Amino acid sequence: MPRNFTPKPRGWNDLVAAIESLERRAAAEGDDADARYKLAVLLLEEYSWTHERRELGRARNALKQAVRLRPKHAPSHAVLGYVHDQGDARAASQALACMREAQRLNPRDKIYEIYLATLLQEAGQEKEALKAIKGAASRHDVDLKDLARQLAKARIKADAASLLSGFMRARNFLKSRLASEAERILNRLQPGRVQREAAAQHDRCVEDQRALESSFDAERVPEAFRALSSWASRYGVGDDYCRPYLLKRLSRKQRADLVRAVDRHATAIHAWLDTFPEGRMPAEAAAFMCLALGVEEIGA
């Protein structure tokens, strides 16, 4: 397997099919700004997995057309700015111009205003960045005076770069927003997708559970807590989605019984797990480790 191989996420085929559908729609309807915007969002979701610049270029082209067709649509400007920001330093001025327009069109969007302040600071426009930060502080519940005092105490200059530490990381928040929007677009384009995904995930988790049960040998578990093997062999699944999913299917009483049982033997279980060298843990020990993690997740 290539070193840079990234496994495709569940629903990858749905994503590819939706992109192709929107490309056909955009080609057939030359003035459809909405199709181009949605196409760009899905291409960015694809890019988040492939990291191939080709998807980034295709998203940029779609967004340029969307902005031309619908110039007052703030999200199109903002996402185009985000795409430019993912490029090299030569695109920094374009990213700034797009985010400035997005913020002008929708001044109440908290992500846009901090993204703009971030780009202003990085472009060396300190005065305007500070003005943007001061204007945004109350909307973000940031006490700039208190933040400045903390910075002074740490002997850090209260410039735009350091003051931005008190705000959201706009790039990450916009990326997260785009991922959520991509999911909504896919669900609207493909009725029944949510149900199909849920069914597929259920089947996968049940299969993981069966595989664990079939490979688990209770005789390899210390006698002091061997009685817990029935729990570990069914709910000590390593997958971070399937484990909580399976545990949630238990009744409230069953979960309470499990928590008490594991807590009662926690010291002995952890002492046993500590006897195995790193990377040399047998399946039974790994299942008990995951079961203990599941109990922590129940109580969280």
KAQUI-V627126 format. One record per backbone hydrogen bond with DSSP energy under -1.0 kcal/mol. CO is the residue of the C=O (numbers start at 1). NH is the residue of the N-H. If there is no record, write none. Layout:
co=(CO | CO)
nh=(NH | NH)
This chain:
co=(2 | 9 | 11 | 12 | 13 | 14 | 15 | 16 | 17 | 18 | 19 | 20 | 21 | 22 | 23 | 24 | 25 | 29 | 31 | 32 | 33 | 34 | 35 | 36 | 37 | 38 | 39 | 40 | 41 | 42 | 43 | 44 | 46 | 46 | 47 | 52 | 52 | 53 | 54 | 55 | 56 | 57 | 58 | 59 | 60 | 61 | 62 | 63 | 64 | 65 | 66 | 70 | 72 | 73 | 74 | 75 | 76 | 77 | 78 | 79 | 80 | 81 | 82 | 84 | 88 | 89 | 91 | 92 | 93 | 94 | 95 | 96 | 97 | 98 | 99 | 100 | 101 | 102 | 106 | 109 | 110 | 111 | 112 | 113 | 114 | 115 | 116 | 117 | 118 | 119 | 120 | 121 | 124 | 125 | 126 | 127 | 128 | 129 | 130 | 131 | 132 | 133 | 136 | 137 | 138 | 142 | 143 | 144 | 145 | 146 | 147 | 148 | 149 | 150 | 151 | 152 | 157 | 159 | 160 | 162 | 163 | 164 | 168 | 169 | 170 | 171 | 172 | 173 | 174 | 175 | 176 | 177 | 178 | 179 | 180 | 181 | 182 | 183 | 184 | 185 | 186 | 190 | 192 | 193 | 194 | 195 | 196 | 197 | 198 | 199 | 200 | 201 | 202 | 203 | 204 | 205 | 206 | 207 | 208 | 209 | 210 | 211 | 212 | 217 | 218 | 222 | 225 | 226 | 228 | 229 | 231 | 231 | 232 | 239 | 241 | 242 | 243 | 244 | 247 | 251 | 252 | 253 | 254 | 255 | 256 | 257 | 258 | 259 | 260 | 261 | 265 | 266 | 267 | 268 | 269 | 270 | 272 | 273 | 277 | 282 | 283 | 284 | 285 | 286 | 287 | 288 | 289 | 290 | 291 | 292 | 293 | 294 | 295)
nh=(5 | 12 | 15 | 16 | 17 | 18 | 19 | 20 | 21 | 22 | 23 | 24 | 25 | 26 | 27 | 28 | 29 | 32 | 33 | 36 | 37 | 38 | 39 | 40 | 41 | 42 | 43 | 44 | 45 | 46 | 47 | 48 | 49 | 50 | 51 | 55 | 56 | 57 | 58 | 59 | 60 | 61 | 62 | 63 | 64 | 65 | 66 | 67 | 68 | 69 | 70 | 73 | 74 | 77 | 78 | 79 | 80 | 81 | 82 | 83 | 84 | 85 | 86 | 87 | 91 | 92 | 95 | 96 | 97 | 98 | 99 | 100 | 101 | 102 | 103 | 104 | 105 | 106 | 109 | 113 | 114 | 115 | 116 | 117 | 118 | 119 | 120 | 121 | 122 | 123 | 125 | 124 | 126 | 129 | 130 | 131 | 132 | 133 | 134 | 135 | 136 | 137 | 140 | 142 | 141 | 144 | 147 | 148 | 149 | 150 | 151 | 152 | 153 | 154 | 156 | 155 | 159 | 163 | 164 | 165 | 166 | 167 | 170 | 173 | 174 | 175 | 176 | 177 | 178 | 179 | 180 | 181 | 182 | 183 | 184 | 185 | 186 | 187 | 188 | 189 | 190 | 193 | 196 | 197 | 198 | 199 | 200 | 201 | 202 | 203 | 204 | 205 | 206 | 207 | 208 | 209 | 210 | 211 | 212 | 213 | 214 | 215 | 216 | 220 | 221 | 225 | 228 | 229 | 232 | 233 | 234 | 235 | 236 | 243 | 245 | 246 | 247 | 248 | 250 | 255 | 256 | 257 | 258 | 259 | 260 | 261 | 262 | 263 | 264 | 265 | 269 | 270 | 271 | 272 | 273 | 274 | 275 | 276 | 280 | 286 | 287 | 288 | 289 | 290 | 291 | 292 | 293 | 294 | 295 | 296 | 297 | 298 | 299)
